[in-house]
Amino acid sequence: MAHDHVVAEFDDEMLRIYQRALSEAGYKATRFLTMLHDHRGLETAKILIHSQTVSEGYTALWERQRLNLTVEAVIYDNPKWHPLFTVEELEICRQRLEDYQYFANAHNV
């Protein structure tokens, strides 16, 4: 049952990044919020990870220099969430963040 508890916490974390993107970066991720309502946090994260291209939200947060608020960064930066994802999914997150120079700029966050 511990797994279910972590999934529920992850759902809360996904809603939190929507709220933080809005309050801290002035970005209203409407499509992301709709996905959360339709699929909850974990499934939404997996849909976004398996997309061939980065989401519009990812790009919008990159433009605002707030990649730390992307689904990929939240997952990758917190080992607590790693058991919810496959090694391949974590690697997609890492590669995507690397492609957008997240790690090079991490000290600026």
C-alpha positions in Angstrom: 0.0 0.0 0.0 3.0 2.3 0.4 3.1 2.6 -3.4 -0.4 4.0 -3.5 0.6 6.6 -0.9 3.5 7.7 -3.0 1.3 7.9 -6.1 -1.2 10.1 -4.2 1.7 12.3 -3.1 2.9 12.5 -6.7 -0.5 13.6 -7.8 -0.4 16.4 -5.3 3.1 17.3 -6.5 1.9 17.6 -10.1 -0.9 20.0 -9.0 1.7 21.9 -7.0 3.9 22.5 -10.1 0.8 23.8 -12.0 0.2 26.3 -9.1 3.9 27.3 -8.9 4.2 27.8 -12.6 1.2 30.1 -12.4 2.3 32.1 -9.3 6.1 32.1 -9.8 6.4 32.1 -13.6 3.1 33.6 -14.8 2.4 30.5 -16.9 -1.1 29.0 -16.9 -0.7 25.4 -18.0 -4.3 24.9 -18.9 -3.8 21.8 -21.0 -1.7 20.2 -18.2 -4.4 20.9 -15.7 -7.0 19.3 -17.9 -4.7 16.2 -18.3 -4.4 16.1 -14.5 -8.2 16.0 -14.1 -8.5 13.4 -16.8 -5.6 11.1 -15.9 -4.2 12.2 -12.5 -0.6 13.0 -11.9 1.2 9.7 -12.6 -0.4 8.9 -15.9 -0.2 12.5 -17.0 3.6 12.4 -16.3 4.0 9.2 -18.3 2.0 10.6 -21.3 4.2 13.6 -21.3 7.4 11.6 -21.0 6.5 9.3 -23.8 5.5 12.1 -26.2 7.8 12.4 -29.1 8.3 16.1 -28.5 8.5 18.3 -25.4 5.2 19.7 -24.3 4.1 23.3 -24.9 4.4 23.8 -21.1 8.0 22.5 -21.1 8.9 25.0 -23.8 7.0 27.9 -22.0 8.9 27.1 -18.8 12.2 26.9 -20.6 11.6 30.3 -22.1 10.9 31.6 -18.6 14.1 29.9 -17.3 12.0 27.8 -15.0 12.7 24.2 -16.2 12.8 23.3 -12.5 9.0 23.4 -12.7 8.7 20.9 -15.5 7.4 17.4 -14.9 10.7 16.1 -16.1 12.8 18.1 -13.6 10.4 17.4 -10.7 10.7 13.7 -11.3 14.4 13.6 -12.0 15.5 15.8 -9.1 13.6 13.9 -6.5 14.6 10.3 -5.9 11.4 9.8 -4.0 9.5 9.6 -7.3 12.0 7.4 -9.1 10.3 4.1 -8.1 7.2 5.2 -10.0 9.0 5.3 -13.3 11.1 2.9 -15.4 14.8 3.4 -16.0 14.0 4.3 -19.6 11.5 7.0 -18.4 14.0 8.5 -16.0 16.6 8.5 -18.8 14.1 10.4 -21.1 13.7 13.0 -18.4 17.4 13.3 -17.9 18.1 13.6 -21.7 15.4 16.2 -22.2 16.7 18.3 -19.4 20.3 18.0 -20.7 19.2 19.0 -24.2 17.8 22.2 -22.8 20.9 22.9 -20.6 19.1 22.4 -17.4 22.1 20.9 -15.6 24.5 23.5 -16.9 22.3 26.2 -15.4 21.2 24.4 -12.3 23.3 26.7 -10.1 21.1 29.6 -11.2 17.9 28.1 -9.9 
